[in-house]
Amino acid sequence: TLFRSLGAGNTVTTPTCVKALKSETVTIAACGRNHTLVYTAQGNLYAAGGNSEGQLGLGHAEERTGFQKVTFFTNQYVIKHLSAGSNTSAALTEDGKLFMWGDNSVG
């Protein structure tokens, strides 16, 4: 894929287990236009893919071809839902807090 949003580092034409996350149990996945977010039963949020607007939540705007841990949520919040748009991301926590990041140019 152009932005490596599968977190696999190259084009994948058949369903493939994401080895980088094999040691964790994925409970939520959200796929945007150019990026992917996953949350695990271990309480970790991971992001991969395009990041031109900071939509990965890593504190910078550099593309990531493999899944990177988004440490902002670690040991602070339990995520209930995730959403990934074109250049934005959102997380709704179990206690009802909504967090959003990425492109804020159109609302």
N, CA, C and O of each residue as an XYZ file, in Angstrom:
428
protein
N       0.836     -1.190      0.000
C       0.000      0.000      0.000
C       0.868      1.235      0.000
O       2.005      1.200      0.470
N       0.344      2.320     -0.521
C       1.109      3.553     -0.627
C       1.611      4.031      0.719
O       2.765      4.445      0.825
N       0.795      3.990      1.737
C       1.183      4.522      3.037
C       1.483      3.440      4.062
O       1.691      3.752      5.234
N       1.512      2.172      3.650
C       1.850      1.067      4.544
C       0.926      0.999      5.753
O       1.376      0.703      6.860
N      -0.363      1.269      5.552
C      -1.308      1.311      6.664
C      -1.634     -0.063      7.231
O      -2.318     -0.156      8.251
N      -1.164     -1.128      6.599
C      -1.370     -2.466      7.131
C      -0.379     -2.793      8.233
O      -0.545     -3.779      8.950
N       0.657     -1.965      8.372
C       1.666     -2.234      9.385
C       2.554     -3.412      9.034
O       3.270     -3.936      9.888
N       2.507     -3.826      7.781
C       3.272     -4.997      7.359
C       4.511     -4.631      6.550
O       5.331     -5.502      6.258
N       4.664     -3.370      6.184
C       5.867     -2.933      5.493
C       5.861     -3.117      3.994
O       6.768     -2.617      3.328
N       4.878     -3.813      3.421
C       4.830     -4.007      1.977
C       3.394     -4.324      1.553
O       2.498     -4.382      2.395
N       3.175     -4.526      0.263
C       1.849     -4.861     -0.234
C       1.492     -6.289      0.170
O       2.300     -7.205      0.017
N       0.295     -6.469      0.677
C      -0.173     -7.776      1.123
C      -1.446     -8.096      0.348
O      -2.437     -7.374      0.455
N      -1.421     -9.181     -0.436
C      -2.554     -9.491     -1.309
C      -3.454    -10.606     -0.779
O      -4.480    -10.908     -1.389
N      -3.089    -11.216      0.339
C      -3.932    -12.231      0.976
C      -3.995    -11.940      2.475
O      -3.081    -11.316      3.013
N      -5.059    -12.382      3.163
C      -5.130    -12.160      4.617
C      -3.901    -12.733      5.310
O      -3.530    -13.888      5.098
N      -3.277    -11.904      6.143
C      -2.024    -12.268      6.792
C      -2.041    -11.808      8.236
O      -2.456    -10.686      8.527
N      -1.593    -12.660      9.141
C      -1.489    -12.281     10.549
C      -0.419    -11.205     10.694
O       0.672    -11.333     10.138
N      -0.723    -10.157     11.432
C       0.233     -9.077     11.673
C       1.183     -9.536     12.773
O       0.836     -9.524     13.954
N       2.366     -9.933     12.376
C       3.316    -10.527     13.313
C       3.742     -9.580     14.428
O       4.037    -10.023     15.538
N       3.775     -8.295     14.146
C       4.192     -7.332     15.160
C       3.233     -7.296     16.340
O       3.612     -6.864     17.429
N       1.991     -7.744     16.140
C       0.986     -7.723     17.206
C       0.645     -9.124     17.707
O      -0.279     -9.290     18.503
N       1.374    -10.116     17.251
C       1.065    -11.511     17.556
C       1.074    -11.818     19.052
O       0.346    -12.705     19.497
N       1.873    -11.113     19.828
C       1.967    -11.386     21.265
C       0.823    -10.743     22.052
O       0.709    -10.960     23.258
N      -0.028     -9.951     21.382
C      -1.140     -9.292     22.063
C      -2.461     -9.740     21.455
O      -2.497    -10.290     20.355
N      -3.536     -9.501     22.179
C      -4.869     -9.840     21.698
C      -5.558     -8.566     21.235
O      -5.899     -7.713     22.055
N      -5.764     -8.428     19.941
C      -6.399     -7.236     19.390
C      -7.900     -7.308     19.650
O      -8.547     -8.308     19.338
N      -8.449     -6.232     20.227
C      -9.879     -6.184     20.525
C     -10.622     -5.173     19.665
O     -11.826     -5.315     19.453
N      -9.922     -4.151     19.163
C     -10.539     -3.128     18.319
C      -9.568     -2.780     17.195
O      -8.368     -2.637     17.428
N     -10.087     -2.646     15.986
C      -9.284     -2.179     14.854
C     -10.081     -1.128     14.100
O     -11.291     -1.266     13.921
N      -9.401     -0.080     13.659
C     -10.037      0.975     12.860
C      -9.105      1.302     11.703
O      -7.911      1.531     11.893
N      -9.670      1.320     10.508
C      -8.882      1.592      9.308
C      -9.341      2.885      8.677
O     -10.521      3.060      8.372
N      -8.395      3.795      8.481
C      -8.670      5.061      7.819
C      -8.222      5.001      6.372
O      -7.898      3.935      5.850
N      -8.209      6.149      5.739
C      -7.795      6.211      4.340
C      -6.352      5.741      4.162
O      -6.044      4.984      3.242
N      -5.475      6.201      5.054
C      -4.054      5.910      4.918
C      -3.414      5.384      6.191
O      -2.191      5.256      6.255
N      -4.218      5.075      7.210
C      -3.635      4.609      8.459
C      -4.554      3.621      9.165
O      -5.748      3.540      8.878
N      -3.971      2.878     10.090
C      -4.705      1.877     10.851
C      -4.388      2.044     12.331
O      -3.248      2.313     12.710
N      -5.420      1.880     13.164
C      -5.277      1.913     14.615
C      -5.758      0.581     15.171
O      -6.754      0.040     14.690
N      -5.075      0.045     16.170
C      -5.540     -1.159     16.852
C      -5.354     -0.996     18.352
O      -4.387     -0.390     18.814
N      -6.298     -1.548     19.100
C      -6.250     -1.527     20.562
C      -6.268     -2.970     21.036
O      -6.968     -3.810     20.470
N      -5.496     -3.251     22.074
C      -5.363     -4.626     22.532
C      -5.943     -4.832     23.925
O      -6.147     -3.882     24.680
N      -6.203     -6.095     24.246
C      -6.704     -6.459     25.571
C      -5.694     -6.090     26.655
O      -6.059     -5.947     27.822
N      -4.443     -5.939     26.279
C      -3.403     -5.555     27.230
C      -3.408     -4.048     27.501
O      -2.597     -3.563     28.290
N      -4.314     -3.299     26.855
C      -4.444     -1.862     27.091
C      -3.517     -1.005     26.260
O      -3.248      0.141     26.618
N      -3.022     -1.541     25.156
C      -2.096     -0.794     24.301
C      -2.776     -0.369     23.004
O      -3.513     -1.141     22.392
N      -2.516      0.872     22.595
C      -2.975      1.382     21.314
C      -1.784      1.437     20.378
O      -0.722      1.941     20.744
N      -1.958      0.913     19.160
C      -0.909      0.929     18.154
C      -1.422      1.612     16.895
O      -2.616      1.571     16.600
N      -0.510      2.243     16.152
C      -0.872      2.941     14.919
C       0.193      2.687     13.864
O       1.374      2.531     14.178
N      -0.246      2.647     12.594
C       0.681      2.488     11.471
C       0.091      3.168     10.251
O      -1.126      3.303     10.127
N       0.980      3.599      9.338
C       0.549      4.149      8.064
C       0.914      5.599      7.865
O       1.876      6.104      8.444
N       0.117      6.271      7.025
C       0.337      7.679      6.740
C       0.132      8.523      7.985
O      -0.699      8.204      8.836
N       0.894      9.600      8.083
C       0.876     10.408      9.298
C       1.118     11.872      8.984
O       1.640     12.606      9.823
N       0.747     12.307      7.789
C       1.049     13.674      7.357
C       0.417     14.738      8.239
O       0.902     15.868      8.284
N      -0.651     14.396      8.939
C      -1.343     15.353      9.808
C      -1.289     14.932     11.269
O      -2.054     15.441     12.088
N      -0.394     14.009     11.605
C      -0.281     13.544     12.988
C      -1.371     12.577     13.401
O      -1.588     12.372     14.595
N      -2.071     11.971     12.430
C      -3.192     11.093     12.721
C      -2.813      9.793     13.424
O      -3.690      9.074     13.903
N      -1.523      9.485     13.493
C      -1.102      8.302     14.236
C      -1.020      8.561     15.737
O      -1.013      7.618     16.527
N      -0.958      9.825     16.135
C      -0.927     10.154     17.559
C       0.416      9.946     18.220
O       0.494      9.775     19.436
N       1.482      9.959     17.424
C       2.827      9.689     17.941
C       3.605     10.945     18.329
O       4.742     10.854     18.791
N       2.996     12.113     18.141
C       3.681     13.352     18.497
C       4.536     13.931     17.394
O       5.285     14.880     17.624
N       4.436     13.370     16.188
C       5.165     13.875     15.024
C       4.339     13.559     13.779
O       3.258     12.980     13.889
N       4.828     13.926     12.609
C       4.081     13.710     11.367
C       4.857     12.838     10.381
O       4.792     13.065      9.173
N       5.584     11.852     10.879
C       6.349     10.955     10.026
C       5.591      9.641      9.824
O       5.074      9.057     10.777
N       5.534      9.184      8.567
C       4.892      7.913      8.235
C       5.566      6.771      8.974
O       6.776      6.797      9.200
N       4.780      5.765      9.350
C       5.314      4.577     10.012
C       4.836      3.331      9.264
O       3.633      3.118      9.113
N       5.777      2.514      8.799
C       5.424      1.316      8.043
C       5.070      0.141      8.941
O       4.466     -0.826      8.479
N       5.432      0.208     10.197
C       5.086     -0.837     11.157
C       4.345     -0.233     12.325
O       4.416      0.976     12.550
N       3.630     -1.061     13.075
C       2.846     -0.553     14.200
C       3.736      0.006     15.300
O       4.715     -0.614     15.713
N       3.365      1.199     15.763
C       4.061      1.897     16.841
C       3.088      2.104     17.984
O       1.915      2.395     17.752
N       3.556      1.957     19.223
C       2.690      2.160     20.381
C       2.406      3.649     20.578
O       3.321      4.472     20.565
N       1.137      3.981     20.759
C       0.712      5.346     21.082
C       0.673      5.410     22.601
O      -0.299      4.973     23.217
N       1.714      5.947     23.204
C       1.890      5.868     24.656
C       0.974      6.794     25.443
O       0.849      6.641     26.658
N       0.335      7.745     24.786
C      -0.545      8.687     25.485
C      -1.604      7.964     26.317
O      -1.926      8.408     27.418
N      -2.141      6.873     25.813
C      -3.241      6.184     26.486
C      -2.782      5.126     27.489
O      -3.565      4.714     28.344
N      -1.548      4.686     27.401
C      -1.048      3.596     28.234
C      -1.188      3.931     29.712
O      -0.722      4.973     30.173
N      -1.835      3.033     30.445
C      -2.051      3.156     31.902
C      -2.860      4.376     32.309
O      -2.891      4.718     33.492
N      -3.516      5.043     31.368
C      -4.340      6.216     31.699
C      -5.807      5.994     31.404
O      -6.668      6.361     32.204
N      -6.098      5.392     30.254
C      -7.475      5.257     29.791
C      -7.692      3.879     29.177
O      -6.780      3.282     28.605
N      -8.922      3.390     29.311
C      -9.332      2.167     28.632
C     -10.191      2.585     27.445
O     -11.199      3.269     27.619
N      -9.802      2.183     26.254
C     -10.499      2.590     25.040
C     -11.657      1.639     24.758
O     -11.515      0.417     24.807
N     -12.811      2.241     24.461
C     -14.021      1.480     24.157
C     -14.274      1.400     22.647
O     -14.702      0.361     22.143
N     -14.009      2.503     21.924
C     -14.200      2.560     20.474
C     -13.071      3.359     19.846
O     -12.515      4.263     20.470
N     -12.736      3.020     18.606
C     -11.748      3.756     17.812
C     -12.371      4.115     16.477
O     -13.238      3.402     15.972
N     -11.921      5.233     15.905
C     -12.321      5.619     14.564
C     -11.118      6.217     13.853
O     -10.311      6.924     14.457
N     -11.008      5.924     12.560
C      -9.928      6.475     11.747
C     -10.539      7.032     10.467
O     -11.242      6.322      9.747
N     -10.269      8.302     10.185
C     -10.782      8.930      8.973
C      -9.675      9.104      7.958
O      -8.708      8.342      7.947
N      -9.811     10.106      7.102
C      -8.758     10.359      6.115
C      -7.457     10.747      6.796
O      -6.430     10.101      6.588
N      -7.490     11.788      7.598
C      -6.297     12.277      8.283
C      -6.574     12.573      9.751
O      -5.890     13.393     10.364
N      -7.576     11.903     10.312
C      -7.936     12.106     11.716
C      -8.126     10.765     12.398
O      -8.322      9.738     11.749
N      -8.063     10.796     13.720
C      -8.311      9.611     14.529
C      -9.088     10.023     15.764
O      -9.013     11.169     16.207
N      -9.840      9.069     16.320
C     -10.613      9.347     17.527
C     -10.655      8.104     18.400
O     -10.663      6.976     17.908
N     -10.681      8.335     19.704
C     -10.821      7.248     20.668
C     -11.852      7.669     21.708
O     -11.791      8.776     22.243
N     -12.794      6.779     21.987
C     -13.781      6.984     23.043
C     -13.412      6.042     24.177
O     -13.283      4.835     23.975
N     -13.243      6.597     25.366
C     -12.828      5.781     26.505
C     -14.043      5.220     27.236
O     -15.169      5.678     27.037
N     -13.801      4.229     28.079
C     -14.880      3.611     28.846
C     -15.581      4.606     29.764
O     -16.766      4.449     30.058
N     -14.859      5.626     30.217
C     -15.481      6.618     31.106
C     -16.082      7.796     30.331
O     -16.399      8.826     30.926
N     -16.242      7.654     29.012
C     -16.961      8.639     28.213
C     -16.158      9.822     27.713
O     -16.743     10.795     27.236
N     -14.854      9.774     27.804
C     -14.022     10.861     27.283
C     -13.733     10.603     25.804
O     -13.414      9.480     25.413
N     -13.847     11.649     24.991
C     -13.560     11.554     23.563
C     -12.248     12.275     23.277
O     -12.095     13.452     23.606
N     -11.311     11.572     22.669
C     -10.026     12.137     22.270
C      -9.939     12.090     20.754
O     -10.276     11.081     20.133
N      -9.480     13.199     20.159
C      -9.302     13.268     18.707
C      -7.948     13.873     18.398
O      -7.435     14.694     19.158
N      -7.366     13.458     17.263
C      -6.076     13.991     16.850
C      -5.947     13.886     15.346
O      -6.661     13.121     14.698
N      -5.022     14.667     14.797
C      -4.810     14.708     13.349
C      -5.258     16.020     12.763
O      -5.214     17.051     13.433
N      -5.692     15.994     11.509
C      -6.080     17.188     10.767
C      -7.333     17.828     11.355
O      -8.372     17.181     11.483
N      -7.222     19.103     11.708
C      -8.344     19.838     12.282
C      -8.774     20.989     11.374
O      -9.418     21.932     11.834
N      -8.422     20.919     10.085
C      -8.667     22.058      9.200
C     -10.123     22.176      8.753
O     -10.555     23.257      8.353
N     -10.883     21.087      8.812
C     -12.275     21.175      8.368
C     -13.258     20.733      9.455
O     -14.353     20.261      9.150
N     -12.875     20.883     10.690
C     -13.794     20.620     11.794
C     -13.638     19.291     12.374
O     -14.351     18.939     13.313
